[in-house]
Amino acid sequence: MDKPAILGGKPAFDNPVPITKPLLPSYFSLEENAKSMFSSGMITNSTLVKQFEESARNYLGSKHCVALSSCTSGLMLSQKALNLTGEVILPSFTFFATGHSILWNNLKPVFVDIDPKSYQINPEKVNEAITEKTSAILAVHIFGNPAPALELEKIASDNNLKLIFDSAHAFGAKIGNQNVGTFGDVEVFSCSPTKLMITGEGGVCSTNNEELQRKLSIGRNYGDGGNYDPDFLGLNARMSEFNAALGIESIKLIENNIERRKEISEIYQKELSKLPGISFQKVLPNNKVTYKDSAILINPIEFGINRDQLSEALLKENIITKKYFYPPLHLQKVFKEFSNYDEKLPVTKFISKNILSIPLFSKMSDYDVFKVIESFKKIHEYRNELSST
């Protein structure tokens, strides 16, 4: 077997393979909506936004959808609209916007550990963390794999808590026959370019609560219900008609997008699992996953080199990877006052230190997928030389 590029061999790819690429609708599919937008002169908060919200609502099966400028603004406004106070329980293994939304609302994040197989928030740890100051649980569907929503709904109900889902990765996921987007008090999706359903930049709040929908709708417009006297502190978080036009067409592609990403993920899992020290996120058999990321967990002792050494070696092969999520929230500068959680989060610490996301996008060819796999095998073959460099 040829040497890895990091040891002087030829790189697997001549040009860098990105970790993701958005699946874009055709230019021509956008043409009709673009014409109507320009002819109306309305470029924000108008008919295309309403049409996009209706498309999202119909797909998800929820009663209400509210389009916003980002998932982050949706999380911020959801907490404001639910009148949260005190403490909010969440995982530390998540994107920083999850935690930022709590700090922006002057709430205290309470970090709990995750399941070592699914990487999802651990319901038992949630139960243990509840105090008289707890007002909500903020769970995350990690990598588009559904969180244990039914267990969390029971915990929230038993303790009179609000339940919010950061569903940034999970548009198109299901728990059994129930769509993600219909659980808890509200679920908030991202439509940024790294996701499967895209609007360029944007987010969608999905809820069955009519009063919450009303508050979110005015919250994205500074909290102003129309009389120029805001009901509460809101944001400028409106979605533009340009973004909505892209989202309308993107929703039509979601099922094919998920199916192709599933095919690629299954190839990765079948082939890379043959190597010692590589494992994948556990998915329950009745759940539908979006495969937003293909994340592998490296056991450095079994694989022979650690996650960082593997990432460096793959980069020399022109394979882009991402240490996602690393560091976990409680070890980031913004959350430094909460760093004392470290001893309580051993699973989070281990997963975060050893996780690596590898290229996955729907237009990735099988040929390129197998070249990535061969690069792993090559690197593992030369692990002893790499571990000593």
Rosetta blueprint (number, residue, H / E / L):
1 M L
2 D L
3 K L
4 P L
5 A H
6 I H
7 L H
8 G L
9 G L
10 K L
11 P L
12 A L
13 F L
14 D L
15 N L
16 P L
17 V E
18 P L
19 I L
20 T L
21 K L
22 P L
23 L L
24 L L
25 P L
26 S L
27 Y H
28 F H
29 S H
30 L H
31 E H
32 E H
33 N H
34 A H
35 K H
36 S H
37 M H
38 F H
39 S H
40 S H
41 G L
42 M L
43 I L
44 T E
45 N L
46 S L
47 T H
48 L H
49 V H
50 K H
51 Q H
52 F H
53 E H
54 E H
55 S H
56 A H
57 R H
58 N H
59 Y H
60 L H
61 G L
62 S L
63 K L
64 H E
65 C E
66 V E
67 A E
68 L E
69 S L
70 S L
71 C H
72 T H
73 S H
74 G H
75 L H
76 M H
77 L H
78 S H
79 Q H
80 K H
81 A H
82 L L
83 N L
84 L L
85 T L
86 G L
87 E E
88 V E
89 I E
90 L E
91 P E
92 S L
93 F L
94 T L
95 F L
96 F H
97 A H
98 T H
99 G H
100 H H
101 S H
102 I H
103 L H
104 W H
105 N L
106 N L
107 L L
108 K E
109 P E
110 V E
111 F E
112 V E
113 D L
114 I E
115 D L
116 P L
117 K L
118 S L
119 Y L
120 Q L
121 I E
122 N L
123 P H
124 E H
125 K H
126 V H
127 N H
128 E H
129 A H
130 I L
131 T L
132 E L
133 K L
134 T E
135 S E
136 A E
137 I E
138 L E
139 A E
140 V E
141 H L
142 I H
143 F H
144 G H
145 N L
146 P L
147 A L
148 P L
149 A H
150 L H
151 E H
152 L H
153 E H
154 K H
155 I H
156 A H
157 S H
158 D H
159 N L
160 N L
161 L L
162 K E
163 L E
164 I E
165 F E
166 D E
167 S L
168 A L
169 H L
170 A L
171 F L
172 G L
173 A L
174 K E
175 I E
176 G L
177 N L
178 Q E
179 N E
180 V L
181 G L
182 T L
183 F L
184 G L
185 D L
186 V E
187 E E
188 V E
189 F E
190 S E
191 C L
192 S L
193 P L
194 T L
195 K L
196 L L
197 M L
198 I L
199 T L
200 G L
201 E L
202 G L
203 G E
204 V E
205 C E
206 S E
207 T E
208 N L
209 N L
210 E H
211 E H
212 L H
213 Q H
214 R H
215 K H
216 L H
217 S H
218 I H
219 G H
220 R L
221 N E
222 Y L
223 G L
224 D L
225 G L
226 G L
227 N L
228 Y L
229 D L
230 P L
231 D L
232 F L
233 L L
234 G L
235 L L
236 N E
237 A L
238 R L
239 M L
240 S E
241 E H
242 F H
243 N H
244 A H
245 A H
246 L H
247 G H
248 I H
249 E H
250 S H
251 I H
252 K L
253 L L
254 I H
255 E H
256 N H
257 N H
258 I H
259 E H
260 R H
261 R H
262 K H
263 E H
264 I H
265 S H
266 E H
267 I H
268 Y H
269 Q H
270 K H
271 E H
272 L H
273 S L
274 K L
275 L L
276 P L
277 G L
278 I E
279 S E
280 F E
281 Q L
282 K L
283 V L
284 L L
285 P L
286 N L
287 N E
288 K E
289 V L
290 T L
291 Y L
292 K L
293 D L
294 S E
295 A E
296 I E
297 L E
298 I E
299 N L
300 P H
301 I H
302 E H
303 F H
304 G L
305 I L
306 N L
307 R H
308 D H
309 Q H
310 L H
311 S H
312 E H
313 A H
314 L H
315 L H
316 K H
317 E L
318 N L
319 I E
320 I L
321 T L
322 K E
323 K L
324 Y L
325 F L
326 Y L
327 P L
328 P L
329 L H
330 H H
331 L H
332 Q L
333 K H
334 V H
335 F H
336 K H
337 E H
338 F H
339 S H
340 N H
341 Y H
342 D H
343 E H
344 K H
345 L L
346 P H
347 V H
348 T H
349 K H
350 F H
351 I H
352 S H
353 K H
354 N H
355 I E
356 L E
357 S E
358 I E
359 P L
360 L L
361 F L
362 S L
363 K L
364 M L
365 S L
366 D H
367 Y H
368 D H
369 V H
370 F H
371 K H
372 V H
373 I H
374 E H
375 S H
376 F H
377 K H
378 K H
379 I H
380 H H
381 E H
382 Y L
383 R H
384 N H
385 E H
386 L H
387 S H
388 S L
389 T L
